Amino acid sequence: MNSTVTLPHRVTDQQFLRCRKVTTDNGVQSVVLPFKAEVSKLEDVTVEWKHKDKKVHEYQRGQNQSHIQGRSEMKKEQINTGDLSLTLKDLQLTDSGVYTCTVCNKDGHMLLQKVVTLSVRVPEVEMEVKESVVLPFKAKIRNPEDVTVEWKHNDKKVHEYQRRKKQSHIQGRSEMKEQINTGDLSLTLKHLQPTDSGVYTCTVCNKDGLMLLQKSVFLSVRVPEVYAVGTVKESVVLPFKAKVSISEDVTVEWKHKGKKVHEYQRGQNQSHIQGRSQMKKEQINTGDLSLTLKDLQLTDSGVFTCTICNKDGFVLPEKVFSLRVKESLRDRLNPSSWFNKKDPQDGPKTSGGDV
């Protein structure tokens, strides 16, 4: 809620207005930090906006001055009506924080002060594992041939554009189209992986290395679960056919609740659950990475994850299954089994439907 205070020409008491919070998304064109007050003889006052004690914008003797490369603005025609609001353009995450507007008379005595807290949020893009996703960023750039554009993921370089040359730092899975001259700095990520989740930051710098623009996007990559049902003492197949070529340099790892179940590496199969898991070698070469679980137990219920890595440790497609193991009808009707089975609370509880 905005507060309005009427001040006489000579004021001895300082007036403090209540703090206001403004929330907006990173990368939007602009946001207004509101401040309306009735101040007499505006030509004699100095209005100063600060962000974390650093000067952002100043109005003095009818003149406006931005201290953040023109990204701040106070409209002169509105100032005369007592509207001291500040407009911030090309918002960045670093713009978050406390802004203070101080009004002083010609003797430097503070007349009025207001505090506004700005929260710049990271917009979120949520995708399932699939071929590609676009992280959008459109901006107005002067002399695009002179700028450097750098996309980072969790502070690691992903893609770079400099002097009309583009370079992917994630084995060609990133791409910026030939639209930079139109201000389209969007990044396309191909062959999405769960490890692609996180914060992506695009920074635009001029030829002198001075930052002009910055935008952040949060990407959430979800792996869709496939539900499967098996019966105690029988076997079940968790099917996975990968669209990648499988060579002896590739490691395939199946895990259950984060614990290793089965591993295929350098042409060798290894079960980590006493031989109850199996991958058929003759099928692996065709991209069939299905896992067979034998002699099922109630404790086999839960989430199974299959991960493929190349020799450099680079993660390729991933598959997630939710397995529910149920008792056979014979066991449920056999009274002797009632005394041997475990309490269901001892095993994992997962929800899932029949395939």
C-alpha positions in Angstrom: 0.0 0.0 0.0 1.4 3.4 -1.0 1.7 6.2 1.6 1.3 9.9 1.0 2.9 12.5 3.2 2.4 16.3 2.9 5.6 18.3 3.6 6.0 22.0 4.1 8.9 23.9 2.5 10.8 23.8 5.8 10.8 20.5 7.6 12.6 19.7 10.8 11.2 16.2 11.4 12.2 13.3 9.2 9.4 11.2 7.7 9.8 7.4 7.1 7.3 5.5 5.0 6.6 1.8 5.4 8.5 -0.8 3.5 6.8 -2.3 0.4 7.6 -5.5 -1.4 7.6 -5.9 -5.2 8.0 -9.3 -6.8 8.6 -9.9 -10.5 10.2 -12.4 -12.9 13.8 -12.2 -14.1 14.1 -11.1 -17.7 10.9 -9.1 -17.9 11.1 -5.7 -19.6 10.6 -3.5 -16.5 9.2 -3.1 -13.0 8.1 0.0 -11.1 9.1 0.7 -7.5 6.3 2.9 -6.4 6.7 6.1 -4.4 4.2 8.9 -4.3 4.5 11.9 -2.0 3.4 15.5 -1.9 6.6 17.6 -1.8 6.6 21.4 -2.2 9.2 23.2 -4.4 10.6 20.1 -6.1 13.2 22.1 -7.9 15.0 22.5 -4.5 15.0 18.9 -3.5 17.3 16.0 -4.4 15.8 12.5 -4.9 18.2 9.6 -4.6 17.4 5.9 -5.1 20.0 3.3 -3.7 20.2 -0.4 -4.0 22.1 -2.1 -1.1 23.7 1.3 -0.4 24.9 1.8 -4.0 23.5 4.7 -6.0 21.0 3.6 -8.7 19.3 6.8 -9.8 19.4 10.5 -8.9 17.2 13.5 -9.6 18.6 17.0 -8.8 17.8 20.5 -10.1 15.5 19.1 -12.8 18.0 16.7 -14.1 17.8 12.9 -14.1 20.8 10.6 -13.9 21.0 6.8 -14.1 23.9 5.1 -12.4 23.2 1.6 -13.8 23.9 2.1 -17.5 20.5 3.6 -18.3 18.5 0.8 -16.8 16.8 3.1 -14.3 14.3 5.9 -15.1 12.3 8.5 -13.3 9.8 10.3 -15.6 10.2 14.1 -15.3 6.6 14.9 -16.1 5.5 12.7 -13.1 8.1 14.0 -10.7 6.4 17.4 -10.7 3.2 15.7 -9.5 5.0 14.1 -6.6 5.5 10.7 -8.3 9.0 9.6 -7.3 8.6 6.1 -8.5 11.6 4.3 -10.1 11.4 2.2 -13.2 14.0 -0.6 -13.6 14.5 -2.0 -17.0 16.0 -5.3 -18.3 15.7 -7.0 -14.9 18.4 -9.2 -13.6 18.6 -11.6 -10.6 21.2 -9.3 -9.0 18.6 -6.5 -9.0 16.9 -8.3 -6.0 17.2 -6.6 -2.7 16.4 -3.5 -0.7 15.9 -0.1 -2.5 15.8 3.1 -0.5 14.5 6.4 -1.9 15.7 9.5 0.1 14.4 13.0 -0.5 16.6 15.9 0.8 16.1 19.6 0.7 18.7 22.1 -0.7 20.6 22.1 2.6 21.0 18.3 2.5 18.5 17.7 5.3 16.5 14.5 4.8 12.8 15.2 4.4 11.4 11.8 3.4 12.6 8.2 2.9 10.9 5.1 1.6 12.1 1.5 1.4 11.0 -1.0 -1.2 12.1 -4.7 -1.3 12.4 -6.1 -4.8 12.4 -9.9 -5.4 13.3 -11.0 -8.9 12.3 -14.6 -9.4 13.8 -17.2 -11.8 11.1 -18.3 -14.3 10.8 -22.1 -14.4 10.7 -24.3 -17.5 9.5 -27.9 -16.7 10.0 -30.6 -19.3 10.1 -34.4 -19.5 13.1 -36.2 -20.9 12.7 -35.8 -24.7 14.6 -34.5 -27.7 14.9 -30.8 -27.0 13.8 -27.7 -25.1 14.2 -24.0 -25.7 15.3 -21.6 -22.9 13.8 -18.3 -24.1 15.6 -15.0 -24.0 14.8 -12.0 -26.2 16.4 -8.6 -25.7 17.2 -5.4 -27.6 20.9 -5.3 -28.3 22.9 -2.6 -30.1 25.7 -3.8 -32.3 25.2 -7.5 -31.8 28.4 -8.3 -33.7 30.4 -6.7 -30.8 28.8 -8.6 -27.9 29.7 -11.9 -26.2 26.8 -14.1 -25.1 27.5 -16.8 -22.5 25.0 -19.5 -21.2 26.0 -21.3 -18.0 24.4 -24.2 -16.1 25.0 -24.2 -12.4 28.1 -21.9 -13.1 29.5 -24.2 -15.7 29.8 -22.9 -19.3 27.2 -24.5 -21.7 27.3 -22.3 -24.8 29.1 -19.3 -26.1 28.6 -16.8 -28.9 31.5 -14.4 -29.7 32.4 -12.5 -32.8 29.8 -14.3 -34.9 31.2 -17.7 -33.7 29.2 -20.1 -31.7 30.6 -22.9 -29.5 28.8 -25.7 -27.6 30.6 -26.9 -24.4 28.3 -29.9 -23.9 29.3 -32.1 -26.8 27.0 -30.3 -29.4 23.8 -30.7 -27.3 23.4 -26.9 -27.1 22.5 -24.5 -30.0 21.8 -20.8 -30.6 20.1 -20.1 -33.9 21.1 -17.4 -36.4 18.7 -15.0 -34.9 21.0 -13.0 -32.6 20.8 -10.0 -34.9 17.0 -9.9 -34.1 17.7 -10.0 -30.3 16.8 -13.7 -29.9 19.4 -15.1 -27.5 17.4 -18.3 -26.7 19.3 -21.5 -26.1 18.2 -24.9 -27.4 19.2 -28.0 -25.4 19.0 -31.3 -27.3 18.8 -34.9 -26.0 17.6 -33.8 -22.5 18.9 -35.6 -19.4 17.9 -35.4 -15.8 21.3 -33.9 -15.0 20.3 -30.9 -17.2 18.0 -29.7 -14.4 19.1 -26.5 -12.6 19.6 -22.8 -13.1 20.8 -21.5 -16.5 22.1 -18.0 -16.7 22.7 -16.0 -19.9 25.1 -13.1 -19.7 25.6 -10.5 -22.4 28.8 -8.4 -22.4 30.1 -5.7 -24.7 33.5 -5.8 -26.4 35.1 -4.3 -23.3 33.7 -7.1 -21.1 31.1 -4.9 -19.4 27.9 -6.8 -18.6 24.9 -5.4 -20.5 22.2 -7.9 -19.7 21.6 -11.1 -17.7 18.8 -13.5 -17.5 18.3 -16.8 -15.5 15.9 -19.7 -16.2 15.3 -22.7 -14.0 14.9 -25.9 -15.9 13.3 -29.0 -14.4 13.7 -32.2 -16.3 11.4 -35.0 -15.2 11.9 -38.6 -16.1 8.5 -40.2 -16.6 8.0 -43.3 -14.5 6.9 -46.6 -16.1 4.9 -48.8 -13.8 5.4 -52.6 -13.6 3.9 -55.3 -11.4 5.4 -58.6 -10.4 4.5 -61.6 -8.2 6.6 -63.0 -5.4 9.0 -65.9 -6.4 8.3 -65.2 -10.1 10.2 -63.0 -12.5 9.5 -59.7 -14.2 11.1 -57.8 -17.1 11.7 -54.0 -16.8 11.8 -53.1 -20.5 14.2 -50.5 -21.9 15.2 -50.0 -25.5 17.6 -47.2 -25.9 18.0 -45.1 -29.1 21.8 -45.0 -28.8 24.5 -47.3 -30.1 25.9 -49.5 -27.4 29.6 -50.3 -27.5 32.1 -51.8 -25.1 33.0 -48.2 -24.0 29.5 -47.8 -22.5 28.5 -48.5 -18.9 24.9 -49.5 -18.2 23.8 -49.3 -14.5 20.6 -50.4 -13.0 19.8 -49.2 -9.4 17.0 -49.8 -6.9 16.5 -46.9 -4.5 20.0 -45.7 -5.2 21.6 -49.0 -4.6 23.3 -50.8 -7.5 21.4 -53.9 -8.8 23.1 -54.8 -12.1 26.0 -53.5 -14.2 27.1 -53.9 -17.8 30.6 -52.7 -18.5 33.3 -53.5 -21.1 31.2 -56.4 -22.4 30.7 -57.9 -19.0 27.5 -58.4 -17.0 27.5 -58.3 -13.2 24.6 -58.9 -10.8 24.7 -57.2 -7.4 21.8 -59.0 -5.9 23.1 -62.6 -5.8 22.4 -63.5 -9.4 18.7 -62.5 -9.3 19.2 -59.9 -12.0 20.0 -60.5 -15.7 20.7 -58.6 -18.9 21.0 -60.6 -22.1 24.3 -59.8 -23.8 23.1 -60.7 -27.3 20.3 -58.1 -26.9 22.4 -55.3 -25.4 24.3 -54.8 -28.7 20.9 -54.0 -30.3 20.1 -51.4 -27.7 17.9 -53.6 -25.6 18.9 -52.8 -22.0 15.9 -54.5 -20.4 16.5 -56.0 -16.9 15.1 -59.3 -15.8 14.5 -59.7 -12.0 14.1 -63.3 -10.9 12.7 -64.9 -7.7 10.9 -61.7 -6.8 10.6 -60.6 -3.2 8.3 -58.0 -1.5 11.4 -55.9 -0.8 12.0 -55.6 -4.6 9.1 -53.0 -4.7 10.2 -49.5 -5.4 11.9 -47.3 -8.0 14.5 -48.7 -10.4 16.7 -46.4 -12.5 18.7 -47.4 -15.6 21.6 -45.0 -16.5 23.9 -45.1 -19.5 27.3 -43.5 -19.4 30.0 -43.3 -22.1 33.7 -43.7 -21.4 34.0 -40.0 -20.4 31.3 -40.4 -17.7 28.8 -38.4 -19.9 25.2 -39.5 -19.0 23.0 -40.6 -21.9 19.3 -41.5 -21.7 17.9 -42.6 -18.4 14.8 -44.7 -17.6 12.8 -44.9 -14.4 10.5 -47.7 -13.4 8.2 -48.1 -10.4 7.9 -51.8 -9.5 5.2 -53.2 -7.2 5.6 -56.8 -6.1 2.5 -58.5 -4.8 2.0 -61.9 -3.2 0.8 -64.8 -5.2 -2.8 -66.0 -4.7 -1.4 -69.3 -3.3 0.6 -67.6 -0.6 -2.3 -65.5 0.4 -4.5 -68.6 0.8 -1.7 -70.6 2.6 -2.0 -70.1 6.4 1.6 -71.3 6.9 2.9 -68.3 5.0 1.2 -65.8 7.2 3.8 -66.4 10.0 6.8 -66.1 7.7 6.1 -63.0 5.7 7.4 -59.6 6.7 5.3 -56.8 8.1 4.4 -54.6 5.0 5.7 -51.6 7.0 9.2 -53.2 6.9 9.3 -52.9 3.1 8.9 -50.0 0.9 5.6 -48.5 0.0 5.1 -47.3 -3.5 2.0 -46.5 -5.5 1.6 -47.7 -9.0 -0.8 -49.1 -11.5 -0.7 -52.4 -13.4 0.9 -52.3 -16.8 
